[in-house]
Amino acid sequence: MRMAVIGAFAGAIYTELRKPPEQRTWHGKLLGVVPYDFRMPSLEKLRQAYWNPHSPKIFTDRPLGVGWAVNIPTVLRRLGVRSEMTKGR
C-alpha cells in the first residue's frame, strides 16, 4: 500500500514536470482516474472535501495530495447516525 501511495505521488509530480512551466497547474487526474492537487487549499475547499452534508458523495477529490477524501456527514448519515450536523438534502 505504501508503495502505491508513493508511486501515485511520484506519478502526479512527474505528470506536472513533463509539462512546460507555463502549462503546469499542479492539479488533475493521474491516468485519468486518481485526482491530485498540490495547490494550497482554502478552508472552504477543505470543508467541501471532508464536511459537506449537502453532498450525497462519500468520496470527494482530496483537497491536497493524491487520492480521495471521505465526506464524513454522508458516511454518518448512511450509517444511520442522526444529528443536526449531518443533515443534508
N, C-alpha and C positions, 0 to 999 in steps of 0.2 A: 504494500500500500504506500509506504513511504517513497519508494522509487517511482511510483505512478505520479505522486504529487510533485516530486522534484522534476520528473520528466515533463509534466504539464507546465510548470513554471518556466522551465528551460525552453520548451516549445513556443510558449507565448512570447517570451522575450526575443527568441530567435526570429519569430514571425515579424515582430516590430523592427528589429535591427536590420532585416533584409530590405526594408523599405527605405527610400531616400528620406533624409531627416525631415523635410517639409511635409511628408505624407504620413509620418508616424502619429498615430492617435493614442496609442497605449491602451486601447480597449478594442474588443472584438470577440470573435469566436474561434477557438482553436479547432481546426479540422471541420469548421462549420457547425460544431456542436457545443463544445465546452466554452462557456463565457469566461473572459478575463478582463480585468480593469485595473490598471496600475496608477490611475489618477487619484488624487486625494479626495475622498468622499466628503460630501457635506453631511450635516446632521440629518437633514431631510432624506438624503439618499440612504443613510444607514437605517433610519426609521422605516422607510418604504421596503427595505430588504428584510428586516428582522421583525418589525411590528406593524403590520398593515392589516387590521381586522376587516377592512373592506374588500380585500382581495381573496378570491377562492383558491389561489395558488399556494401550495405548500412550499415548493421550491422556487426561489427567485434568483436572479443573477446576483452573484456576490458583489458587494459594493467596492471591495478592494481585494485583489488577488485573483485566484483562478478557481473556478467551480461555482457551486451554488450555495445560497444561504437558505435557512429554514425560517419561514414565516410563522412565528410562534403562536399568535392568536388563532390562525387557521388550524394548526395542529391541535391546539387545546379544544377548539370547537368540535373538530371531528372526533376527538376522544370523549366528547360529551361533557367537558368541563363547562359549567355555566358561570359566566361572570359578565358584568357590565363592560369590562375591558376587552373581552373577546368578541363582542357583538359586532357583526359587520352588516352585510346586506340583509 
